[in-house]
Amino acid sequence: MNRILAILRYPAIALALALLPAVASAQQVIKLTAIDGYPPRALWVKVFIEYFIPEVDKRLAASGKYKIDWQQAWGGQIVKPRGVLDGLKNKLGDIGVVTTVFHASKLPLNNLPYYTPFSSRNPRIVARVIDSLMEQFPEFQKQFDAQNQVVLTNYSSIDNYGVFTKEPAQNPADLKGRKILAAGPNALYLKAVGAVNVLGNLTSYYNDMKTGVADGTVIWPEATITFKLVEVAPYYMETDFGTGVNKSIAVNKEVWASLPAEVKKVLKEVAVDYRERMAQATLDLADVSIKKFKAAGGKIRVLSEAEKKQWADMMPNIAMDLAKDVEKRDGYPATKILAAYMSALRAAGEKPVRNWDKE
């Protein structure tokens, strides 16, 4: 009897041992390359590295079925700041941070907040509104469909755009004829006061101003500290242009289709949480950056409410112009989306200086 039990026992043990490698190898490892042209010191890249990636890993580890082998390529290793959209489209990377403000013609709906200046300086509110509109209007994703990408979330790394100059500017009229760096649609704010727009990106602004290519820039306070712009542009005209949704986390469409449902769910959920964390990080750094700007010798000129309104009223209705152009060119219900956007801001307690949707 004992002999029979022994025979039965050992095959069972052998079978159990044979199954161990299968259990151990059940975890699927997925390689993903994350890209952005900006360096790790840029706030949104820093938070991506320190929060997004570890949080995705943590949540996937809960089931143990999947693990991501992250390859990180920042600061021009694969693409330059303006190259993420095309890089993801052509699968130079799998997931990345698209700076949507660089692509006003390809992603016009994402750029809508840039065409409604003086409306909100709260990155959390604006990002939530755009993400809610993305759920309501499928045209937001259609923009990315044309770029072979799936967008996970839209967010802001900006607390409040203003004008930083090498030499003092006491009022908007002082900007006339000055060469001012601005990335994309916010260049339209400058035209109203006679400033000359110079295209560039944040990584080149310091040298552009130091070498005389430009006399100033439209930027936000945190960036002047992180990228040391206060050293070359120590005069801040606080215009309250406000914030804009300038970033999207996107994934190559073929890569997205290949991912297991659990991985997709985690990536989408963490992306939204990352959006919220970015908003808080941006707001936390806003006041700190102003203090550091002053400590570094920076001078601030705050525009009055009357001056802001005057500047806004000097501009054509760039938001309505954009909406009509997009409707004609792309067939998107852009005027309806503009109205929904402005209504959502008002419902959230914001008080736009100008009613871009009602003129």
QUIHURA-V339201 format. One record per residue. N is the residue number from 1. RES is the residue in one letter. SS is DSSP state (H for helix, E for strand, C for the rest). BURIAL is # if it has 24 or more other ideal C-beta (glycine too) atoms within 12 Angstrom, else .. Layout:
# QUIHURA-V339201
n=<N	N>
res=<RES	RES>
ss=<SS	SS>
burial=<BURIAL	BURIAL>
This chain:
# QUIHURA-V339201
n=<1	2	3	4	5	6	7	8	9	10	11	12	13	14	15	16	17	18	19	20	21	22	23	24	25	26	27	28	29	30	31	32	33	34	35	36	37	38	39	40	41	42	43	44	45	46	47	48	49	50	51	52	53	54	55	56	57	58	59	60	61	62	63	64	65	66	67	68	69	70	71	72	73	74	75	76	77	78	79	80	81	82	83	84	85	86	87	88	89	90	91	92	93	94	95	96	97	98	99	100	101	102	103	104	105	106	107	108	109	110	111	112	113	114	115	116	117	118	119	120	121	122	123	124	125	126	127	128	129	130	131	132	133	134	135	136	137	138	139	140	141	142	143	144	145	146	147	148	149	150	151	152	153	154	155	156	157	158	159	160	161	162	163	164	165	166	167	168	169	170	171	172	173	174	175	176	177	178	179	180	181	182	183	184	185	186	187	188	189	190	191	192	193	194	195	196	197	198	199	200	201	202	203	204	205	206	207	208	209	210	211	212	213	214	215	216	217	218	219	220	221	222	223	224	225	226	227	228	229	230	231	232	233	234	235	236	237	238	239	240	241	242	243	244	245	246	247	248	249	250	251	252	253	254	255	256	257	258	259	260	261	262	263	264	265	266	267	268	269	270	271	272	273	274	275	276	277	278	279	280	281	282	283	284	285	286	287	288	289	290	291	292	293	294	295	296	297	298	299	300	301	302	303	304	305	306	307	308	309	310	311	312	313	314	315	316	317	318	319	320	321	322	323	324	325	326	327	328	329	330	331	332	333	334	335	336	337	338	339	340	341	342	343	344	345	346	347	348	349	350	351	352	353	354	355	356	357	358	359>
res=<M	N	R	I	L	A	I	L	R	Y	P	A	I	A	L	A	L	A	L	L	P	A	V	A	S	A	Q	Q	V	I	K	L	T	A	I	D	G	Y	P	P	R	A	L	W	V	K	V	F	I	E	Y	F	I	P	E	V	D	K	R	L	A	A	S	G	K	Y	K	I	D	W	Q	Q	A	W	G	G	Q	I	V	K	P	R	G	V	L	D	G	L	K	N	K	L	G	D	I	G	V	V	T	T	V	F	H	A	S	K	L	P	L	N	N	L	P	Y	Y	T	P	F	S	S	R	N	P	R	I	V	A	R	V	I	D	S	L	M	E	Q	F	P	E	F	Q	K	Q	F	D	A	Q	N	Q	V	V	L	T	N	Y	S	S	I	D	N	Y	G	V	F	T	K	E	P	A	Q	N	P	A	D	L	K	G	R	K	I	L	A	A	G	P	N	A	L	Y	L	K	A	V	G	A	V	N	V	L	G	N	L	T	S	Y	Y	N	D	M	K	T	G	V	A	D	G	T	V	I	W	P	E	A	T	I	T	F	K	L	V	E	V	A	P	Y	Y	M	E	T	D	F	G	T	G	V	N	K	S	I	A	V	N	K	E	V	W	A	S	L	P	A	E	V	K	K	V	L	K	E	V	A	V	D	Y	R	E	R	M	A	Q	A	T	L	D	L	A	D	V	S	I	K	K	F	K	A	A	G	G	K	I	R	V	L	S	E	A	E	K	K	Q	W	A	D	M	M	P	N	I	A	M	D	L	A	K	D	V	E	K	R	D	G	Y	P	A	T	K	I	L	A	A	Y	M	S	A	L	R	A	A	G	E	K	P	V	R	N	W	D	K	E>
ss=<C	H	H	H	H	H	H	H	H	H	H	H	H	H	H	H	H	H	H	H	H	H	H	H	C	C	C	E	E	E	E	E	E	E	E	C	C	C	C	C	C	C	H	H	H	H	H	H	H	H	H	H	H	H	H	H	H	H	H	H	H	C	C	C	C	E	E	E	E	E	E	E	E	C	C	C	C	C	C	C	H	H	H	H	H	H	H	H	H	C	C	C	C	C	E	E	E	E	E	H	H	H	C	C	C	C	C	C	C	C	C	H	H	H	H	C	C	C	C	C	C	C	H	H	H	H	H	H	H	H	H	H	H	H	H	H	C	C	H	H	H	H	H	H	H	C	C	C	E	E	E	E	E	E	E	C	C	C	C	C	E	E	E	E	E	C	C	C	C	C	C	H	H	H	H	C	C	C	E	E	E	C	C	H	H	H	H	H	H	H	H	C	C	C	C	E	E	E	C	C	C	H	H	H	H	H	H	H	H	H	C	C	C	C	C	E	E	E	E	E	H	H	H	H	H	H	C	C	H	H	H	C	C	C	E	E	E	E	E	E	E	E	C	C	C	C	E	E	E	E	E	E	H	H	H	H	H	H	C	C	H	H	H	H	H	H	H	H	H	H	H	H	H	H	H	H	H	H	H	H	H	H	H	H	H	H	H	H	H	H	H	H	H	H	H	C	C	C	E	E	E	E	C	C	H	H	H	H	H	H	H	H	H	H	C	C	C	H	H	H	H	H	H	H	H	H	H	H	H	H	C	C	C	H	H	H	H	H	H	H	H	H	H	H	H	H	H	C	C	C	C	C	C	C	C	C	C	C	C>
burial=<.	.	.	.	.	.	.	.	.	.	.	.	.	.	.	.	.	.	.	.	.	.	.	.	.	.	.	.	.	#	.	#	#	#	#	#	#	#	#	#	.	#	#	#	#	#	#	#	#	.	#	#	#	.	#	#	#	.	#	#	.	.	.	.	.	#	#	#	.	#	.	#	#	#	.	.	#	#	#	#	#	#	#	#	#	#	#	#	#	.	#	#	#	#	#	#	#	#	#	#	#	#	#	#	.	#	#	#	#	#	#	#	#	#	#	#	#	#	#	#	#	#	#	#	#	#	#	#	#	#	#	#	#	#	.	.	#	.	#	#	#	#	#	#	.	.	#	#	#	#	#	#	#	#	#	#	#	#	#	#	#	#	#	#	#	#	#	.	#	.	.	#	.	#	#	.	.	#	#	#	#	#	#	#	#	#	#	#	#	#	.	#	#	.	#	.	#	#	#	#	#	#	#	#	#	#	.	#	#	.	.	.	.	#	#	#	#	#	#	#	#	#	#	#	#	#	#	#	#	#	.	#	#	#	#	#	#	#	#	#	#	#	#	#	#	#	#	#	#	#	#	#	#	.	#	#	.	.	#	.	.	#	#	#	.	#	#	#	.	#	#	#	#	#	#	#	#	#	#	#	#	#	#	.	#	#	.	.	#	#	.	#	#	.	.	.	.	#	.	#	#	.	#	.	.	.	#	#	.	.	#	#	.	#	#	.	#	#	#	#	.	#	#	.	.	#	.	.	.	#	.	#	#	#	#	.	#	#	#	#	#	#	#	#	#	.	.	.	.	#	.	#	#	#	#	#	#	.	.>
